[in-house]
Amino acid sequence: GVPVNSRVSSKIQQLLNTLKRPKRPPLKEFFVDDFEELLEVQQPDPNQPKPEGNQVNVLKGEPLGVVTNWPPSLLAALQRWGTTQSKAPCLTALDTTGKAVYTLTYGT
């Protein structure tokens, strides 16, 4: 025998419907099954230009050996640079016109 306000009950029903919905979309919406396309071997275009000239081979030269205290890798060089020149720019990316786009600073 308690009177129920229909406006409140509709808001409660709307809240319940919202809570019943899944919080995350199912995984199948994120993945596209293109396995069949991967099995198909694409034939090269017969009108594609053929390579010309001699094949280039890599030549291995003699080691530089100019400086004996060089770091053994790029990561080791960045580590050394970061400890001696804290928060200084160490790498810069350039665009096609030669202007600096990104500058990476390295610090410890």
N, C-alpha and C positions, 0 to 999 in steps of 0.2 A: 503494500500500500504506500510506497514512497514515490512521490511524483518525480519523474526524470525529465530533465531539460534536454530536449532533442538536439540543441546546438552543442552542448557539452559532449553528449554521447557521440555525435558525428565527428568531433575533433578527436575524441579518444579512439574511435574506430580508424580514423585517418592515421593516427600515431601508430596503432597496432599494425596496420597495413604497411607502413613504412618500416617498422622493425622486422616484419616478416620477410622483406626482400633480402636477397643475398648481399652481403657487404662487398664481395669481390665478384667480378664476372667469371664465369667458368673458363678454365684454361683453354678449351677448344677455340675460343674466340681470339686468342693470342697467337695461335699457331696455324700456319697454312701448310697443308699436306701437298708438297710439290714433288713427292718421291717419283711419281710417274714421269714427270718432266725431266728429272735427273737421269732416268734410264735411257731416254732418247738421246742418241748420238747426233749432234748437229753436224751436218755436212758443210765443208768449207765452201764459200762462195766461189764459183768458177771465174767470176769477173774480178776477183781480188787481185791486185797487182802482185807480181812475183818479186822476191828479193833480188837485188842486183849487187854486184861487187864481190869482193873476197870476204871470207868469214874472218871475224876478229877473234883472236885468242888472247887470253890474259897472260901477261908476262910477269914473272916474279923477279923483282930486282933484289939487289943486295940491301941488307938492313942499313938504316941511316947511321946509327951509332955516333951521332954528333954529340948528343948530351947523354950522359950515363945515368943521371938521376931522374929521367922521365918516368911518370907513373906507368904501370903495365896495362892499364885500360882507361877508357873514357870515364867510367864511374870513379876510379881511383883519382883521376885528374880533377874531377868535379869535387870530390871529397877534399883533396888538398887545397883547391882554390877556395872552397867554402870555409875552411878553417883559417886560412890566412887573410882572405878578403871578405869578411862577413857582410852579407846583404849587398854585395856588389853584383852588377850584371855579369852573367857568365855565358849565356847563349842568347842569340837574337835571331829571329826568323824574319826574312825579308820577303816582300811581295815581288811581283814580276818587274816592277819599275825600280826596285832596289831600295825602297823605303822600309824602315823598320816597322814590322807589324806587331810582333810580340817580343818581349824581353823577359827572359827567365832570370830571376835572382836566386842565388843560392846562399844560404847561411846556416850556421849551426845553432 
